[in-house]
Amino acid sequence: MTTTETTTRTNGAKLARFVGHYVEMIAAMIIGMIALAPVWPDVLTARPDANALIMATNMTVVMALWMRLRGHSWPRTLEMSAVMYVPFVIMLVPYWLGLLSGSALMIIGHVVMFPLMLVAMLWRRSDYWH
């Protein structure tokens, strides 16, 4: 086997682990949304702004737990947890100003979260490649 073949296989394995971790985090987030939703009273989830933050919390709790179980450091876990809230927090301002509907708040928050997670992982790729 040549060095190029070995490097390609090594990089392929690293990419597979990277993608696998991304998928694992998304799965953990979905589990969090489903498992923790019944914890919150309907009076809170009826408000789109409160529901957005509750949803981010539900996703973050299980994702952070999974990251810690997989051996990620507290700084990486806290970074990724912050990424879960950033899109919702930013979108709260236009929502409160009446420029954004509750549905748009939820959709934009969820859609923006995924590329932000990827950016955080690429920024710290040495922590996610192995």
C-alpha positions as CSV (number, residue, x, y, z in Angstrom):
1,M,0.0,0.0,0.0
2,T,1.4,3.4,-0.9
3,T,1.5,6.4,1.4
4,T,-1.2,8.1,-0.7
5,E,-3.6,5.1,-0.2
6,T,-2.9,5.1,3.5
7,T,-3.4,8.8,3.9
8,T,-6.7,8.6,1.9
9,R,-8.0,5.8,4.0
10,T,-6.9,7.6,7.2
11,N,-8.6,10.8,6.1
12,G,-11.7,8.8,5.0
13,A,-11.9,7.2,8.4
14,K,-11.5,10.6,10.1
15,L,-14.2,12.1,7.9
16,A,-16.5,9.2,8.7
17,R,-16.0,9.7,12.4
18,F,-16.6,13.5,12.0
19,V,-19.9,12.9,10.0
20,G,-20.9,10.2,12.5
21,H,-20.5,12.5,15.4
22,Y,-22.6,15.2,13.7
23,V,-25.3,12.6,13.1
24,E,-25.1,11.4,16.7
25,M,-25.6,14.9,18.0
26,I,-28.6,15.4,15.7
27,A,-30.1,12.1,17.0
28,A,-29.4,13.2,20.6
29,M,-31.2,16.5,19.9
30,I,-34.2,14.7,18.5
31,I,-34.3,12.4,21.5
32,G,-34.1,15.4,23.8
33,M,-37.0,17.2,22.0
34,I,-39.2,14.1,22.3
35,A,-38.2,12.9,25.7
36,L,-38.2,16.3,27.5
37,A,-41.2,17.9,25.9
38,P,-43.7,16.5,28.4
39,V,-41.7,18.1,31.3
40,W,-42.9,21.6,30.4
41,P,-46.3,23.0,31.2
42,D,-48.5,23.9,28.2
43,V,-48.8,27.5,29.5
44,L,-45.0,28.0,28.7
45,T,-44.9,26.1,25.4
46,A,-47.9,28.1,24.1
47,R,-45.7,31.2,23.8
48,P,-43.4,30.9,20.7
49,D,-40.6,32.8,22.4
50,A,-40.6,30.6,25.5
51,N,-41.2,27.5,23.4
52,A,-38.1,28.3,21.3
53,L,-35.9,28.5,24.4
54,I,-37.5,25.3,25.8
55,M,-36.9,23.5,22.6
56,A,-33.2,24.6,22.6
57,T,-32.9,23.5,26.2
58,N,-34.4,20.1,25.4
59,M,-32.1,19.5,22.5
60,T,-29.1,20.8,24.4
61,V,-29.5,18.8,27.5
62,V,-29.4,15.4,25.8
63,M,-26.8,16.5,23.2
64,A,-24.4,17.8,25.9
65,L,-24.9,14.6,27.9
66,W,-24.1,12.5,24.9
67,M,-21.0,14.7,24.2
68,R,-19.7,14.2,27.7
69,L,-20.4,10.4,27.6
70,R,-18.4,10.3,24.3
71,G,-15.4,12.0,26.1
72,H,-15.7,15.6,24.9
73,S,-14.3,18.3,27.1
74,W,-16.4,20.8,29.0
75,P,-15.2,23.7,26.8
76,R,-16.3,21.8,23.6
77,T,-19.6,20.8,25.2
78,L,-20.3,24.3,26.3
79,E,-19.4,25.7,22.9
80,M,-21.8,23.3,21.2
81,S,-24.5,24.0,23.7
82,A,-24.2,27.8,23.1
83,V,-24.5,27.1,19.3
84,M,-27.9,25.5,20.1
85,Y,-29.2,28.8,21.6
86,V,-27.6,31.5,19.4
87,P,-30.0,31.3,16.5
88,F,-33.1,31.4,18.7
89,V,-31.8,34.2,20.9
90,I,-30.9,36.3,17.9
91,M,-34.3,35.7,16.3
92,L,-36.1,36.7,19.5
93,V,-35.4,40.4,18.8
94,P,-37.2,40.5,15.5
95,Y,-40.0,38.3,17.0
96,W,-40.5,40.7,19.9
97,L,-40.5,43.7,17.5
98,G,-43.3,42.0,15.5
99,L,-41.1,41.5,12.5
100,L,-41.2,37.7,12.7
101,S,-44.0,35.3,13.4
102,G,-43.7,32.5,16.0
103,S,-43.5,29.9,13.2
104,A,-40.7,31.8,11.5
105,L,-38.8,32.0,14.8
106,M,-38.9,28.3,15.2
107,I,-38.1,27.5,11.6
108,I,-35.2,29.9,11.3
109,G,-33.8,28.9,14.7
110,H,-33.8,25.2,13.7
111,V,-32.5,25.7,10.2
112,V,-29.6,28.0,11.2
113,M,-28.6,25.7,14.1
114,F,-27.4,22.9,11.9
115,P,-24.8,24.9,9.8
116,L,-23.7,26.7,13.0
117,M,-23.0,23.3,14.6
118,L,-21.0,22.3,11.6
119,V,-19.0,25.5,11.7
120,A,-18.3,24.9,15.4
121,M,-17.1,21.4,14.6
122,L,-15.0,22.5,11.7
123,W,-13.5,25.3,13.8
124,R,-12.4,22.7,16.4
125,R,-12.0,19.8,13.9
126,S,-9.1,18.4,15.8
127,D,-11.5,17.6,18.6
128,Y,-14.0,15.9,16.3
129,W,-11.8,14.1,13.8
130,H,-10.5,11.5,16.3
